[in-house]
Amino acid sequence: MPNTKQALKRMRVTAKRAARNRHVKSTVKTAVRRFGETLTQGDLEAARDKFTGAVKALDKAAGKGVLHKNTAARKKSRLAQRLNKLVSHIS
């Protein structure tokens, strides 16, 4: 247990932030996973919808500081590459 009031507060704040970060990261991972699942099914329209959802989740995470902006940009780029690969394969 912490010895001072400030240390006690830091514990509370850290726990709250960790919970928020965990929730945001989980949301991002779920959105990316769902995008990948629709890609494997080959449904182009659904994949585009899931892509926008995944990009939105990544942007929100970067905006909140949970993910670094370059990490979010790299992940969005890789998702776009996967989507474009499907588009070119179908066309």
PEPE-V837507 format. One record per backbone hydrogen bond with DSSP energy under -0.5 kcal/mol. NH is the residue of the N-H (numbers start at 1). CO is the residue of the C=O. E is the energy in kcal/mol with one decimal. If there is no record, write none. Layout:
BEGIN
NH:CO:E + NH:CO:E
END
This chain:
BEGIN
8:4:-1.8 + 9:5:-2.4 + 10:6:-2.6 + 11:7:-1.9 + 12:8:-1.9 + 13:9:-2.9 + 14:10:-2.7 + 15:11:-2.3 + 16:12:-2.2 + 17:13:-2.6 + 18:14:-2.7 + 19:15:-2.0 + 20:16:-2.0 + 21:17:-2.9 + 22:18:-2.4 + 23:19:-2.1 + 24:20:-2.6 + 25:21:-2.7 + 26:22:-2.2 + 27:23:-2.2 + 28:24:-2.2 + 29:25:-2.6 + 30:26:-2.4 + 31:27:-2.3 + 32:28:-2.5 + 33:29:-2.5 + 34:30:-2.6 + 35:31:-1.8 + 36:32:-2.2 + 37:33:-2.2 + 38:34:-2.0 + 39:35:-1.9 + 40:36:-2.1 + 41:37:-1.2 + 42:38:-0.9 + 42:39:-0.8 + 43:38:-1.2 + 44:42:-0.9 + 47:43:-2.0 + 48:44:-2.2 + 49:45:-1.9 + 50:46:-2.7 + 51:47:-2.3 + 52:48:-2.1 + 53:49:-1.9 + 54:50:-2.4 + 55:51:-2.6 + 56:52:-2.2 + 57:53:-2.2 + 58:54:-2.4 + 59:55:-2.6 + 60:56:-2.4 + 61:57:-2.3 + 62:58:-2.3 + 63:59:-2.4 + 64:60:-2.0 + 65:61:-0.6 + 65:62:-0.6 + 66:61:-2.0 + 67:61:-1.2 + 72:68:-2.3 + 73:69:-2.2 + 74:70:-2.4 + 75:71:-2.4 + 76:72:-2.5 + 77:73:-2.3 + 78:74:-2.2 + 79:75:-2.2 + 80:76:-2.5 + 81:77:-2.2 + 82:78:-1.9 + 83:79:-2.3 + 84:80:-2.9 + 85:81:-2.0 + 86:82:-1.7 + 87:83:-2.4 + 88:84:-2.7 + 89:85:-1.8 + 90:86:-2.3 + 91:87:-2.3
END
